[in-house]
């Protein structure tokens, strides 16, 4: 039983060994054998770990950019996302060959050649497009010039000054720098000066307009040395039409609406209070909505904050004005009623005194007349006199009634 199992194991191992050798690529069929003869001649003896002109000074690398798109510009994160075509051009004397035509190679062969170690300085996140294959281009010219192009989408930080927001202008940069080679090894330059960057003239942005752009060449100084750097500057101007329709016009209408309460009767307390409170709450919501796309920083005051703050002051002042005037009106009415009550009491006493005196004077002849009539008869002259006194008393009473 043991011998059978050993034979079975040995046969199994032999079968796996034969299968492995049948699937293995022969050494003669390596990369060097599948390349064309011209490329084989170029690559033969080529060391990709050494830069061109290793012992004869720095290698010059020219660069140019095509801006395919600027997707988003964020004020909260203070960055922008752009898709760019980066083209680098340098001369490698080891890649010279006979002929008058350039050779376009597969992008995957870039691993066999030396390329500059260029990186984007302020990049937060970047990636190389790889659909359907990695978006790389390698082209070699007979004089040894190499053209290397890649397509990158990168998110680059941009320091923004928002004190004049939304009537501001922002200047952003795209900085290209060598990571490991200093100025003694590599020199960067723009191939066509300011015309080295293209695509901005036809670029359509949702909230900005590209006003100006220019390039510059400088050096980055670190503790480890001085490194070559290329800087691309572009100026963005914000389109204010959106903010006019979204913020400025509604705030103006809210202020005018708060002033409408001045034409409403002062006795209509619910109507005026309803307009005042509604406009205050709406203005508060508008202020909060205007700050949603801005960083939560209190270190600086923006122009839109000042404008909305003034509008809110007008609206709140209209509500406060009605409260003050209503309170003052009630206070004045209460102060006037007290003297009037006192004056009414004095008038009542005077009226009662006058009526008592008139009644007494008018009733005195009647009493006298009654007593005299009981005693004796009066003469005709006395009767006339009594009648005249009675008419005077009655007229006096009627005048007093009218006055009262």
Secondary structure, 3 states (H helix, E strand, C coil): CHHHHHHHHHHHHHHHHHHHHHHCCCHHHCHHHHCCHHHHHHHCCCCCCCCCCCCCCCEEEEEEEEEEEEEEEECCCCEEEEEEEEEEEEECHHHCCCCCCCEEECHHHHHHCCCCCEEECCEEEEEECCCCCCCEEEEECCCCEEEEEEEEEEEEECCCCCCCCCCCEEEEEEEEEECCCCCCCEEEEECCHHHHEECCCCCCCCCEEEEEEEEEEEEEEECCEEEEEEEEEEEEEECCHHHHHHHHHHHHHHHHHHHHHHHCCCCCHHHHHHHHHHHHHHHHHHHHHHCCCCCCCCCCCCHHHHHHHHHHHHHHHHHHHHHHHHHHHHHHHHHHHHHHHHHHHHHHHHHHHHHHHHHHHHHHHHHHHHHHHHHCCCCHHHHHHHHHHHHHHHHHHHHHHHHC
